[in-house]
């Protein structure tokens, strides 16, 4: 036995021996992280096998680079490569914990826009056990420092290094072929990053993501007008004509878009200890002039809020990786709600109590045609005014009034709330609602910040009524994305009063509110299935705007031609009859898993074809900037250079426009400000 261990030690005292040890530890560590930190949906022996072996080929390849060098340099290179790969795993663990997805090159490119805001969340979700990813490096360094393993000065023969490189490439190719056999079209048809990591590995995913980013840039430069033909054909075939009962009902009205941050549908009428979480929004939801949709889903991917805005105002999907607003917001041509309505005589403005660069809004909003963007610099600020991701909602609404009352009417105004954002923090002076008791520290404060958001909305709605704006405005409320990710299944089950939740339950948990209130609207709860992609055509038809010649992938939710198919970014979908999650199909009404007969298979395949074509055609538009080739009669492209969001210049423009048009709220009020009509109980302002 002693002789055996002596030989083992002698082996590890060679360069190739140390290499084997490094690869072995990294392999085990990566597999451990796969199983403990990510929810990859592994099912069956083949997927489990591929998950176990997929860290090996890239590890052999990357660590093998060090084998082309000799002595200390070879050892240090292995440690440096290990550190870099471990940091990639570490970053993905934190990102996945919050967003249930992996970092992409698109997200990394946009880090300059979001890193300050995401930093707080990362600190909140960081766990001591996350640093296990660096444990093998510490062990290896200690083994070297204490002489347990000695650095070999004997160079490794070049043919061995080359042989290992070739072996790693062969294994990588073989792994891909096996994976592609189990999941056909893995890299060509998938819309879910989990599949790539599950089958190929984190390093391969990073390489694929980088390739995709390169291809996206290349696609735009090579795009031609003829590429738009297939897109136009698809959009025309799936156009949902207006419902004559609603078309033009609110023509010429002001429009308020209230962005309910991280607000999910289950909060509507939800109670904690007998108390309504959102009494004001509940009342609005059930108002006789509010059309509310109870089968409305968010459809965001990595871009989260930016994806929601992209769909809401462009009827274009977000991207499978990264954020379209960050990557393409400033350079592409769009047919967005602000520019469409601006050309119909509207003043358009966005309000956000955060830095203008977040999600590249300062550039994207110019491409979309916003006349004004009231961001952080426009608001009076104190440390007590902010929490979590930015300005508290009550203060944000209060300080937005001076600008709203000066907007020439009709106007289109989007107000983005922030307080109900992860990590759901709220100071004691604003917390007057009990937390839930799921035992999950991330989930339990969620109802408290949601309640605060509800109070803030209640104050804003009261202002609309008192100032007279309500009677001449359409008010739209929508939730941008989930607030509680699928990683909190036990807590979700408790919130829904269930013993456990399955994939079907989680798909239904993606519902968010969508409500439209207007004086001429016959309200009620509408059960039509839809999503954020459908908001723009629905709103345009209500305002009497013809969109038939525009490129929009959503359908009017009030149209009798609506197909009621809700595509998700990963290729899954929900319809009134079928809910598809991965390879499993459920009965939407009962939630039971279906074993499809031939007729059902054909129905599901037809829906899947629509979903895939909708997503891929939208991607063609964004990647190739195809709307620059698309001309709509009576509509002209946005001139981005004509917009300036500098505070001094914007306020000067607003004043000059007001003096010229004399049709803002202050003018209607006899020249008197309406700021006193807004009453808030925000303790910070007392």
N, C-alpha and C positions, 0 to 999 in steps of 0.2 A: 504493500500500500504506500509506503514511504517513497519507493521508487517511482510509483505512478504520479504522486503529487509533485515529485521533483521534476519529472518530465513536463507536467502541466506548467509548472513555474518557468521552466526553461523555454517552453513554447511562448508564453506570454512575455518573455524577455526579448523576443524577436519583434521586428517591425510588423510582420504579418500577424503575429500572435496578438499584439496590442490592437491592431486593426480589427481582428475578429472579435475581441472583447468589446471594443467601442461599438461595433455594429450590433452585437448581441444585446448590449444594454440599451442602446437606442431603440432597437426593435421591440424589446419587451416594454419599454417605457411608452412608446407610441401606442402599442396595442392596449396597454392599461388605460391610457387617456381616451382612446376610442370607446372603451367599454364604460368608463366612469363619467366622462365629461360631455359626451355627445350622444344624441338620440338619433341613430342612423337607420333605425327600422330594419335591422337585419332579420331575415327569415329564411330558414332552410340551411342545410349543411353546406351548399356551395357558397352562399353569401358569407356564412361564418368563416369558411376556409379562406376566401378571398380577403376578408377583413383582417384575418390573422397574418396573412403573408404579404399584404400590399405594402407595408413599410420597408420590406427587405430590398427590392430591386433598386429603389432610389437611394437607400442608405448605402448599398454596395457601390453605387456609382459615385455619389458625392464624397463619401469618405475615401473612396479609391483615388481621388485626385491627389491626396497626400502621399500615396505610394510612389508617385513619380519623383519624390524628393527624398533626401536622406537625412539621417541623424535627427537632431532636435527639431529641425524645421518640419519634418514629416509628422512628428508627434504633436507639435503645436498647431499645425494645420488641422489635424483631426479634432483637436479640442475646440478650435475656433469654429470649424464647420458644425460641430456638435452644438456649440452655443447658439449659432445662428438658427439652426433647425429647431432647437428647443424653444427659442424666442418666438419663432413662427407658430409653434404649437401653443405656447403660452398666450400669445395674442389672440389666437383663434378660440381658445377656451373662454376667455373673457368676453369676446365678441359674441360667441355662440350662446353664452349664458343669458345675454340680454336679448339677442335678436334671433335666436334659433337658426342661425345661418353662419356661413364661413366668410372670412375676409376675402375680398376679391381685389384684383388690381384696380378696378374702377373705384372701389371704396378707398383704397390706399391713396390713389391719385387725388381724391377729394378730401384727404385728411386735413389739409390746410384750412378747409372751410369748416370742419366740424370738430377738430381735436380738442379745442377748449371746452366745448359743450359736452363731449363724450367723456372727458377726463373724470368728471365728478361721478358719472355712472360707474365707470370702471373701478373707482376706489370703493364704491358701495358694494359691488358684487365680488370684489377680490376676496379670496379665501386663502388661509395659510397653506392648505394642501395643494394649491395651484403651483407652488414652487417646487413640488416634487419633480417637475419636468427638468429641473437643473440638478437633481440629486446625483445622477450618473456622472455628470461632469465633476462634481465635488469629489466623488469616490475615486475617479480616475486621477485627478490632481493629487489627492492624498496618497494614492498608491505610488505615484511617481516621486513625490516629495520625500516620503519615508523609505524609499528604496525597495519597497516590496516588488515593484516592477522597475527594471533598469532600462534606460534608453539604449537601444542598440545602434551602434555606429555603422554596422554592416549594411550597405545598400541592398535594397531588394532588386532582384534582376528585373530588367525592363519587361521581359516577356510575361512575367507574373502579373505586373501592374496592368499591362495591356489585356491579358487574359481575364482579369477580374472586371475590367471595363466592358469587355465583350460579353462576359457572363451576365453582368447586370442589365445590359441592353436586351439580351436574349430573354431574360426573365421578365423584363418589362413588357416586351412584345408578346410573350406567351400569356402573361397576366391579362393584358388587354384583350387578347383573342378569347380567353376563357370568360372574361367579364362580359364582353360583347355578345357572346353566345347566350349568356344568361339574361342579359338585358340588351336586346337588339337596339342599335342606334344610340348607344350610350352617350357618345359625344356629338351626335348630330341632331337628336330629337329630344333629349332630356331638357327639362326646364328646372331641375332641382339639383342644387349643388350637393345635397346629401348623397345622391346616387354616385357621383364622381368620387367623393371621398370614401364611400363605403366599398366601392369596387376597385378603385385605383390607388387611393391614398392622398394625404394632404399635400405632399410635394408635387405629385402629378396634377392635382387640382390647381396648385399655384402656377404651374407651367401652362396648363390649359387656359387659365384665366388671363395670363399674360399674352398668350397667343390670341385669345378672343379680343383683347384690348387693341392689339396690333391690327387685327383684321377689321375691327370697327373703323379705325382711322383709314385703313386702305379702302374699305368699302365706300366711304364717303367720297374719296377722291376719284374713284372709278365709276360712281353712280351716274346713270344717264336718264333722260326723260322717259325713255321707253320702259324703264324698270317700274314705272308707276302704273302701267297698264293693268297688271295682274291685281294690284292693290285696288284700283278704281273698280275693277270688275267685281271683286269680293265685296266692297263696300256697297256698291249699287245693288247687288243681289240680296244683301241683308239689310237694306234700308227699311226702317219701320215708319210708315207714314203717320202723320199726326192724328190724334183723336180730335174730331171736330168739336167735341164737347168741352175741350180744354184749350185748343189752339187759340192763341192771342188773348186769352182771358185776362192776363195781367200786362197787356201791352203798354209800354211807356212808363211802367212803375219803377221806382228805385229797387235795387236788389241788395240785400245783405246776405253774405255768406258767412255763417258763424262756424268756424273750425273748432270742433270739440276734440281737443287733444286726448288721444288714447282712450276714447270713450266707447264702450261696448254696449250693444243692445240689451244685454241682460240687466243693465242698470235701470232700464225703464220700469217703473212701478216696483222696483226692488226695495225691500225693507230690511233694516237691521234693528233688532230689538223693538220691532213694531213701528219704527220711524222710516219714512220714505227717504231714500238717499238723495233723490233729485225731484223734489216736489214741483219746482218751477218748470222744469223740462217735461215732467209728466203732464202737467196742466196744458202746456203748449202742444204736446204730442196728441192729446185727446180733444183739443180745441175744435169747434165746429168748422173752422176755416183752415184747419191744418190737414194736409194730405200726408199721412204717415205710412212708411213702408216697413213692415215687420219681417221681411225676408230679403233684407238688403245686406250685402257683404262687402267688407274691405277686400281689396285685391292687390295689396302691396307686396313687394319683395324686399330686397336689401335697402332700397331707397326710402322705405317707411313713409314718413310725412311727405317727402318730396314726390314719391310715387303717387300718393293720394292727390296731391295738387296737380300733378301731371295729368292724371286721368280726369279729375274734376273739371279742369279748365281747357283741356285739349281733346278729351276722348281718345287719348293714346295711352297705351300701357307703359308702365315702367319697364326697365330692362331686367333680364334674368340675372345680371350682375351689376353692382354699382348703382349709381343714381343718374338717371337721364338728365335731371336738372343740373347736376354738377358737371357731367361730361359734355352734354350737348345743349345745355340751357342757353348759353350765350352765343353759340355759333349757328344754330339751326333756324330754319324758317318755320313758323307755326301759324295755325289758324285757331287762336285761343279765344276764350270768352271775352277777355278785356278788349282785344282788338276788334272782334266781331261787333261787340256792343258799342265801342267807341265810334265805329263807322255808322252806327245807328243813332248817334247823337248823345251817347252816354259819356259821363265823366267816370274814369275808372281809377280805383285806389286800393292798395293793400296796406294793412295795418299789422305790425308785428313788433312786440317790445323786446326784440333781440337784435344782435348785430346783423347788418344787411347781407354779409357774406355767407351766413349760415345757409347751407344747401345752395349756395351760388345764386341766391334770390336776386341780388342786385343786378346780375346780368340776365338771368332767366326772365325776370319780370319785364325787362326792356324788350326782349324777344317776343313776349306775349302781349305787349302793347299797353302795359299799365301806365297811366298818366302820372300817378304819384305812388311812392312807396314810403310810408311813414314808419320808419324803423327806430332803433334805439336812440339815435341822436335827437329825435323829435320829442322825446319824453323827458320830463324832469325825473331825476333819479336819485335815490338814496339807498344805502345798503339794506335798509329795512323794507324797501319796495320789492326786493328780489328774493327769490328762493328757487332752488332746483335749477331749471333751465332758463330762467329769466324773470321778467316782471310779473308780479302777481296779477291775476285776472281782474280783480275788482279795480285795482289802480290803473291797469291797462285800459279797461273800458272807460273809466272816468276821464283819463287823459286823452282819449281818442275823440271825445266829443267836440273840442274846439276845432278840430279839422273836419269832422263829419259835417258840422253845421255850415261849413264854408264851401262844401262841394256843390258845384252847379248841378241842378237836377235835370233829367234823371241821372242817377249815378249807380255804379256797380261797386260795392265795397266789400272786401273780404277782411275779416278780423280773425287772427290766429291766436287762440288761447294757449297758455303754456303750463299753468300750475298743475294740471292733472297729467303730468309727465313723470315717468320713472325717474327717480326712486320714490315718488309720492311723499315728498317731505312737506310739512306744514308746521309753522311755529305755533306755540300754545295759544297765543292770542287770537289765532284764526281757526283753531280746532274746537268745534263745539258738537262734534258728531262721533259716535262710538265706532271704533275699528271692528272689523270682523274678527272671528276667533278661529281661523283655520289652522293657526300655529305656524303659518308661513309669514315671516317678517317682511317679505317683499309684497305679498298680496294684501295683508290685513289693512295697511294704511290707504289702500286704493280707494275705498269708499269715502274716506275723509277728504281727499283732494277732489274727488268727483262731486262731493257735496258742496265744497267751496266753489267749484266751477259753476254748479247749479245756482248758488246764491249770486254769483257775479252775473250770470245770464239773466236772472230774475231782475236785478237792478237795471241792466241794460234794456230789457223789454219794457220795464216800467217807464224808462226814459222815452222809448219810442212812442208809447201811448200818450204820455203827458205832453211831449213836444209836438205831436201831430204827425210825426213821420210814419207811424204804423199804418194809417189809413191810405197812404200813398206808396207803400213799400211791400215787396215780397221778401219774406225772411226765410232763409234756408239754413237748416242745422244739419250737420253731418259729422260722424265720427271718422277720423282718418285711418286708424288701425287699432289692433288689439292693445289693451293695456296690460293684460296678463298673458304671458307667453305659454305655449304648450308644455314648457319644461316644468310647470307647476301643477301637474295633474292631480295630485291628492287634494290640493287647495281648491282647484277648479271643481272637483267632485263635491266638496263640502259646500261651495258656493251654490252649486246647482242642486244641492240636497240629494246627491246620488252616492252610492257606495264606491263607484269607480267610473271612469270615463274611457271610452274607446276612441278610435280614429274618427268615427262618425260624429260623436259628441264634440270632438275638438273642431271638426269642420263647421258644425253648426255654431260653435262658440265664436266663430269669426264674424258673426253678424254685428253690424254697427248701425246706429240710427241714421235715418234720412227722412227729413220732414220739410215740407214746403207750406208756408202760411201766407195767405193773401185774401183780401176782402172778397174777391170774386170766386174763390175756390170753395167747392163743396167738400168739406173735410171728411175724414174717416180713416180707418186703418185699411190700407191696401195690401193684399197678400201676394202681389206680383213679385217674382224672383228677379233680383237685379243687383248691380254693384256700382262702384264708383265710376266705371267707364261709361255708365248710362246717364250720368247727371247732366252733362252738357246738352245733349239733344233734348232731354226732358225739359230743361229750363228754357232753351231757345224756343221750343214750340209753345210753351206757356206764354212767352213774351211776344209771340207772333213773328218770330224770325225764321225764315226759310233756310234750312241747312242741307237741302237735298244734294247740292253740288259740292259739298265739303267732304273732306276725308275725316270721318269720325267712326270709331269702331263700336261705340255704344248704341243703344236703341232707346227711343222714348219709352219710359216705363208706363206711360198712360196709353200707348198705342196698342190697338187691337192686333197689330202684326208682330208685337214683341215675342221673341222665341223663348224668353225666360231661361236662358242659359247663362250661367255665371262662371266664366273661366277664371281660374287662379293662375298665378304666374308660373307655377311649376307644372302646369298641364292638367292638374286635377280640375274638377268642376262640380257645380251643384245645379240641379234643375228640379222642377216640381216632382219628377218621377224618380230620378237617379242622382245619387251622390257618389262621386268617384274619388277615392283617396288612394294614391299609389296604384296598385294593381287590383284593389278591392272595390267592389261596387255595392252600395247599400240602397235600400228602399228609403227614399227621402222622407216619406210620411211616417214609417214605423221605425227606421233605424236598423232594421235587420239586414244582415249580410245576405247577398243574393248569389245563388248559383244560376247563372244566366242560361236560358234556353236560346235556341238559334235566333228567334225573333228579337229577344232582348239584346243579344250580342250585336245584332244589326243596328238596333236603336242606339245603343251605347257607342258603337263605332261611328255612327253618323254624328252624334254629339261631339265625340272626340275629334273628328275631322274638322268640325266648325271651330272648336277651341284651339286646335293647333294652327289652323289657318288664320284665325283672328290674331293670335299672339305673333306668329311669324310675319304676317303682313304689317302689323304695327311696328315690329322690329325693323323691317325693311325701310319703313318711312323714317324712323329715327336714325338708324345707322347710316343710311344713305342721304339723309336730309332731302328726301324726295319732294317735300312740299314746296321747295324752291322752283320745282318744275310744274306745279299745279296752279292753274289760274281759275278763279271763281268769278263769274260775272257779278259786277257790283261790289267786289271786295278787292282791296289791294294789300300787298304785303307790308309788314311793319318796317318802318325805318328806325332802327334801334338808336341811331345817332341823335334822333330828335328828343330823346328822353334824358332827363337829368334829375337824379334823386338827391343832389346836394341840398341840404336844408335851406340855405339862404336863397338859392335860385328857385327851388320848388315853391317856397312860401311866397316869393315875389310873383311867380307865375300864377299861383292860386289867387292872390289878391287882384292881379290884373284881370284874370278871367272873371272873377266875381264882379268887379266893377263894370265889366263889359256886358255880362249876361243878366245880372240882377235876378237870379232865380234860385238862390240857395235858401236854406232854412232860416237863416238870420233875416234875409230880406222878407221872407213870408211872415216873419214874426215882428214886422215893423222896425227892423234894424236892431232889435234887442237880442242879446246872446241867450241861448237856451241851456247854458252850462248849469244853471241853478235847477233846471228840471231833472238833472241826474243826481239822485240821492244814493249815497253809499254808506255802509256801516264799517268800512275799512278802518281798523284802529290806527293804522299808520298815518292816516290823513286827519286825525282829530287833534 
